[in-house]
Amino acid sequence: MITGDVVQFNEKHKWCGCLGIVTEKKEYINDIRYMVGVPMPEKGTAYIFSMESANELEYIGRAVLAEANEDEW
């Protein structure tokens, strides 16, 4: 996954079923941490962290109007 990808939290996460957009990807020694922005009507955006090793995210597709680093394309 890269920044700008649309993901859904699966049953392994307490936000199960929610859609969000990957807003940040940070690599660690043996893992990757994703920051996912989940829009909340009339409340703004909730930013939720998930480690790749936890397998809590399902890839849905590419967001049409999202920014991404050019080196990730």
Secondary structure as a PSIPRED ss2 file (coil, helix, strand):
# PSIPRED VFORMAT (PSIPRED V4.0)

   1 M C   1.000  0.000  0.000
   2 I C   1.000  0.000  0.000
   3 T C   1.000  0.000  0.000
   4 G C   1.000  0.000  0.000
   5 D E   0.000  0.000  1.000
   6 V E   0.000  0.000  1.000
   7 V E   0.000  0.000  1.000
   8 Q E   0.000  0.000  1.000
   9 F E   0.000  0.000  1.000
  10 N C   1.000  0.000  0.000
  11 E C   1.000  0.000  0.000
  12 K C   1.000  0.000  0.000
  13 H C   1.000  0.000  0.000
  14 K C   1.000  0.000  0.000
  15 W C   1.000  0.000  0.000
  16 C C   1.000  0.000  0.000
  17 G C   1.000  0.000  0.000
  18 C C   1.000  0.000  0.000
  19 L E   0.000  0.000  1.000
  20 G E   0.000  0.000  1.000
  21 I E   0.000  0.000  1.000
  22 V E   0.000  0.000  1.000
  23 T E   0.000  0.000  1.000
  24 E E   0.000  0.000  1.000
  25 K E   0.000  0.000  1.000
  26 K E   0.000  0.000  1.000
  27 E E   0.000  0.000  1.000
  28 Y C   1.000  0.000  0.000
  29 I C   1.000  0.000  0.000
  30 N C   1.000  0.000  0.000
  31 D C   1.000  0.000  0.000
  32 I E   0.000  0.000  1.000
  33 R E   0.000  0.000  1.000
  34 Y E   0.000  0.000  1.000
  35 M E   0.000  0.000  1.000
  36 V E   0.000  0.000  1.000
  37 G E   0.000  0.000  1.000
  38 V E   0.000  0.000  1.000
  39 P E   0.000  0.000  1.000
  40 M E   0.000  0.000  1.000
  41 P C   1.000  0.000  0.000
  42 E C   1.000  0.000  0.000
  43 K C   1.000  0.000  0.000
  44 G E   0.000  0.000  1.000
  45 T E   0.000  0.000  1.000
  46 A E   0.000  0.000  1.000
  47 Y E   0.000  0.000  1.000
  48 I E   0.000  0.000  1.000
  49 F E   0.000  0.000  1.000
  50 S E   0.000  0.000  1.000
  51 M E   0.000  0.000  1.000
  52 E H   0.000  1.000  0.000
  53 S H   0.000  1.000  0.000
  54 A H   0.000  1.000  0.000
  55 N C   1.000  0.000  0.000
  56 E C   1.000  0.000  0.000
  57 L E   0.000  0.000  1.000
  58 E E   0.000  0.000  1.000
  59 Y E   0.000  0.000  1.000
  60 I E   0.000  0.000  1.000
  61 G E   0.000  0.000  1.000
  62 R E   0.000  0.000  1.000
  63 A C   1.000  0.000  0.000
  64 V C   1.000  0.000  0.000
  65 L C   1.000  0.000  0.000
  66 A C   1.000  0.000  0.000
  67 E C   1.000  0.000  0.000
  68 A C   1.000  0.000  0.000
  69 N C   1.000  0.000  0.000
  70 E H   0.000  1.000  0.000
  71 D H   0.000  1.000  0.000
  72 E H   0.000  1.000  0.000
  73 W C   1.000  0.000  0.000
